[in-house]
Amino acid sequence: MPHRWNRNVALLLLQIVLLLLLPNMMDAFSSSNIGIRSTTEHLGRDNDHDADPPATETLPIENDKDRLAVQEQLGYIPKNYVVVSARNAVNGDPIAIQTYPLMGGSRRRQTKAATTPATASLGAPFPTLYWLTCPVISKAISELERQGHVARMEEILGRNPALQAQLLQCHRDYANERWQSLSWEDQQQLLEPSSEKEPGLVRMKHMLQESGIAGINTQKKQSTTGFPAVKCLHTHYAHYRSTIHNNNNNN
């Protein structure tokens, strides 16, 4: 089932604290705290249930109000910002955004890419396709991470091979969504036979085509568990909320 891991993680998160009991409840809480600004620490850093949480409401056409809301949440507009991918069901404020997989990241990485001939026209790769922007939800998930719930997720995975397979499928789906979001021109530049002679382009293509959620290397297994580490709950939750409408249609 597509994105089943994200649903399992998100539902467990929702059970842990009252703030995450239901997306609509979280949306209602966050809508009453819109003055809280988020930090950017989540950048770079989702128990089986039969019922799904309510779907994120249909996204309207992108507008200036969305850009202003994202700027209020993050303190700036990411250079590779594309569109709001998930909304608060109560007031319509952004919960997550979709980014373009290039021309993003830190200023240092962008400068390095821009001054390297092989990558100058593409910019720095940015593997985080869905970026959680809501400061209230981000703060709540940061607290869960601080309390050690990433390790708890990995313990659950360790006891459930089927869930491990679902997580790997989520990583593959994410990689495919990210690659398909690239323009045809950028894809062709990365696929050019001559690009195989440029180590920087080879690494970039591999990252964009093969890496999982938030750029995690799914081929790198932990010695203690035998499967990839759970990198960041923020990115799993952003992926989940950004694609839940697709999940409900599939279900």
C-alpha positions in Angstrom: 0.0 0.0 0.0 1.6 3.3 -1.0 3.0 5.4 1.8 1.8 2.9 4.5 4.9 3.6 6.5 4.2 7.3 6.6 0.6 6.6 7.8 1.9 4.2 10.5 4.4 6.8 11.8 2.0 9.7 11.5 -0.7 7.8 13.4 1.7 6.8 16.1 2.8 10.4 16.4 -0.8 11.4 16.7 -1.2 9.0 19.6 1.8 10.1 21.6 0.6 13.6 22.5 -2.8 15.2 22.5 -1.6 17.8 20.0 -1.2 15.2 17.4 -4.3 13.2 18.1 -5.9 14.1 14.8 -4.8 16.3 11.9 -7.9 18.4 12.3 -7.3 18.8 16.0 -3.7 19.8 15.3 -4.8 22.2 12.6 -7.2 23.8 15.1 -4.5 24.2 17.6 -2.0 25.6 15.1 -4.5 28.0 13.8 -4.7 29.6 17.2 -0.9 30.0 17.4 -0.1 31.4 14.0 2.1 34.1 15.6 4.7 31.5 16.6 7.6 31.5 14.2 9.4 28.3 13.3 13.1 27.7 13.3 14.9 26.1 10.4 16.4 23.2 12.4 14.0 20.7 10.9 15.5 21.3 7.4 17.8 18.5 6.7 16.8 16.9 9.5 5.6 9.2 9.9 0.8 0.3 15.0 -1.4 -0.3 12.2 -4.9 1.2 12.3 -7.7 0.6 9.9 -8.9 4.2 9.8 -7.1 7.1 8.1 -7.0 10.6 9.4 -9.1 13.2 7.5 -7.6 14.1 4.2 -5.9 17.4 3.7 -8.3 19.7 1.9 -8.0 20.3 -1.8 -5.3 22.8 -2.6 -6.3 26.0 -4.4 -4.2 27.7 -7.0 -1.0 29.2 -5.6 -1.3 32.9 -4.8 0.6 35.7 -3.1 -1.2 35.0 0.2 0.5 31.6 0.3 3.9 33.1 -0.2 3.3 35.6 2.6 2.1 32.8 4.9 5.2 30.7 4.2 7.4 33.7 4.7 5.8 34.3 8.1 6.3 30.7 9.1 9.9 30.4 8.0 11.1 33.9 8.0 11.9 33.8 4.3 10.8 32.3 1.0 13.1 29.4 0.0 14.7 30.0 -3.4 13.3 26.7 -4.7 9.8 27.1 -3.3 7.2 25.7 -5.7 3.8 25.4 -4.1 1.9 24.7 -0.8 1.5 20.9 -0.7 -0.6 20.6 2.5 -2.9 22.9 4.3 -4.5 23.4 7.7 -8.0 22.1 7.3 -9.3 24.8 9.7 -7.9 28.0 8.3 -6.1 27.0 5.1 -2.7 28.0 6.3 0.3 26.1 4.9 1.4 22.9 6.7 4.0 21.9 4.2 5.4 23.1 0.9 6.8 21.3 -2.2 10.2 22.4 -3.3 12.2 22.1 -6.5 14.9 19.5 -6.2 17.6 21.9 -7.4 18.7 25.5 -6.5 18.1 24.9 -2.8 20.0 24.3 0.4 22.4 26.5 2.4 24.1 29.5 0.8 27.4 27.7 1.1 26.1 24.8 -1.0 24.5 27.1 -3.5 27.7 29.1 -3.9 29.8 25.9 -4.4 27.4 24.6 -7.0 27.3 27.9 -8.8 31.0 28.2 -9.0 31.6 24.6 -10.2 31.4 24.5 -14.0 29.7 21.1 -14.2 26.9 22.1 -11.8 26.6 25.8 -12.4 23.5 25.6 -14.6 21.7 23.2 -12.3 22.6 24.5 -8.8 22.8 22.5 -5.6 20.7 19.4 -5.3 17.9 19.6 -2.7 16.5 16.2 -1.8 13.7 17.3 0.6 10.7 17.4 -1.7 8.2 18.1 1.0 9.1 20.6 3.7 7.2 21.0 6.9 6.5 24.7 7.5 3.9 24.9 10.2 5.7 26.1 13.4 3.4 24.6 15.9 3.4 21.1 14.3 7.2 21.4 13.8 7.7 22.3 17.4 5.6 19.4 18.6 7.4 16.9 16.4 10.8 18.3 17.6 9.7 17.6 21.1 8.9 14.0 20.2 12.3 13.6 18.6 13.9 15.1 21.8 12.1 12.5 23.9 13.6 9.7 21.8 10.7 8.7 19.6 13.0 8.2 16.6 14.6 5.3 18.4 11.1 4.0 19.3 10.2 4.0 15.6 13.3 2.1 14.8 12.4 -0.5 17.6 9.0 -0.9 16.0 10.6 -1.4 12.6 13.0 -3.9 14.0 10.1 -6.2 15.1 8.1 -5.8 11.9 9.7 -6.9 8.5 6.5 -6.0 6.7 6.7 -2.4 8.0 10.4 -2.3 6.9 9.3 -3.2 3.4 6.6 -0.5 3.4 9.2 2.1 4.6 11.5 1.2 1.7 8.6 1.5 -0.7 7.9 4.9 0.7 11.5 5.9 0.0 11.2 4.6 -3.5 7.9 6.5 -4.1 9.5 9.7 -2.7 12.5 9.4 -5.0 10.2 8.9 -8.0 8.1 11.9 -7.1 11.2 14.0 -6.7 12.7 12.9 -10.1 9.4 13.4 -11.9 9.1 16.9 -10.5 12.3 18.0 -12.3 11.9 19.8 -15.7 12.5 17.7 -18.8 15.6 19.9 -19.5 17.1 19.3 -16.1 16.5 15.6 -16.4 18.1 15.5 -19.8 21.2 17.3 -18.6 21.6 14.8 -15.7 21.1 11.9 -18.1 23.5 13.1 -20.8 26.2 10.4 -21.3 28.9 13.1 -20.9 27.6 13.7 -17.4 29.1 10.3 -16.3 32.5 11.9 -16.6 31.7 14.5 -14.0 31.7 13.2 -10.4 29.6 16.0 -9.2 26.8 15.3 -11.7 27.0 11.6 -11.0 26.5 12.2 -7.3 23.7 14.7 -8.0 21.9 12.3 -10.3 22.2 9.5 -7.8 20.9 11.6 -5.0 17.9 12.8 -6.9 17.0 9.4 -8.5 17.9 7.0 -5.7 18.0 8.7 -2.3 14.9 8.4 -0.1 12.9 10.8 2.1 15.0 13.9 2.8 17.9 12.4 0.9 18.5 9.4 3.1 20.8 6.7 1.6 18.6 3.7 1.6 21.5 1.4 0.8 23.3 2.3 4.0 22.0 -0.1 6.6 22.5 0.3 10.4 24.7 -2.5 11.8 22.3 -2.8 14.8 19.0 -3.0 12.9 19.9 -4.1 9.3 17.8 -1.3 7.7 18.2 2.4 7.0 18.0 4.9 9.9 14.9 6.9 10.4 16.3 10.3 9.6 13.7 12.8 10.5 10.1 12.7 11.7 9.4 16.1 10.3 10.1 15.0 6.7 8.0 11.8 7.1 5.1 13.9 8.4 5.4 16.5 5.6 5.4 13.6 3.1 2.4 12.1 4.7 0.3 15.3 4.9 1.3 16.2 1.3 0.2 12.9 -0.2 -2.7 11.8 2.1 -5.3 12.7 -0.5 -3.6 10.3 -2.9 -3.5 7.6 -0.3 -7.2 8.0 0.4 -8.0 7.7 -3.3 -5.9 4.6 -3.5 -7.5 3.1 -0.4 
